[in-house]
Amino acid sequence: MSAGTATPIPTAGWSARLLAGLLTGAALSLGTMALIGRLLDCVPSPQTVGAQALMWLVAPIWCAVMAACVLFRSAARAWIVLGGASALVWLGWWVVQEIAA
């Protein structure tokens, strides 16, 4: 492989990768919102500035995951990496929840 030659992104299985980004991206973005909200001890009232910022944070994270999910080499790798990331975020939320309780 010479310098400057990039490996093309495989196009097979793009729908499974997109589905992985859609489902696990939702779990990842909502989990990130919940974790940051719990760490900052945000008031769960939608009228507060902190809660609004957290709600608006979900869309950019979800869009970034959806855009990046097609860069995985296979659908299985996308499911494993994104599912693991969302599981880690929700595990972190649970740990913070238990510590704060």
N, C-alpha and C positions, 0 to 999 in steps of 0.2 A: 504494500500500500504506500503510495507516494504522498508526500506532504501536500496538503490542500485538497485531497480527495476525501470526501465525506461519505459515510455509509448512509444509504437511503433509508428512510423510515418505512418499515413494512406497512403495506396497505391492507393486508389480510387481517380480518378480525377487528376492524375498526368499530363495528357496532357494539361488540362486546366490551371493548375498551371505553367507548362512549357511555355505555350503561354502567360500567364500573365508576366512571367519573361522576355520573349523575347521582347514583345511589350513595356511594361512599363519600362523594364530595358534599352531599347534603348533610350526612352524619358528621363529617369533619368540620364543616363550617358552623353548624349548630353547636357542636361540641366546643369549638374554639370560643364561640360567643358565650357559652355557659361557663367555661373555665375562666375566661378573662373577667366576666361579670362577678364570679365568685371570688376571684383573687382581689379585685378592686372593691369588693363589698358594695356592689351597685344596687340601688333601690329598684325593685322589680316593677316600678310604675312607668308606663310608657310616656308619661308627661315629662320625665326628667331628661336632662341632656345626656347623661351617661347611658341610660337605657336606649335612647334614640341612636347614639353612636354605636352601641353594640348591635342593634337591629340592622343598621346600615352597613355594618361590617360583614354580615353574612353574604351578601351578594358578591362583593369583590373576591372573597375567598372562594366561593363556589364557582365563579367564572374562571378564576385562575386554575382551579383543579380541573374544570372541564376543558380548558385550553391545553393543559399539560398532559391530560390522560392519553392523547393520541401519540405522545412521544415515547410511550413504553414499547418495548420490543414485542410483547405478547399480551394478550388479554389476561392471562393468568398472573403475570407479573404485575399488571395494573391492579387487579383485585387484591393481590397479596400486599403490595406496598400501600395502596390507599386504604385498604381495610385495616391494615396494621397501624397506620397513622391515626385513623379515626378511633381505633380501639385504645391507643395510647393516650389520646386526648381525653376520651371519656374516662379512662382509668385515672388520669390526672385529676379530672373533675371530682371523681369519687373520693380520691385521697384527700383533696382539699376540703371536700364536704365533711368527711369524717373527722378531720383535724379541727375544723371550725365548730363542729357540733358539741 
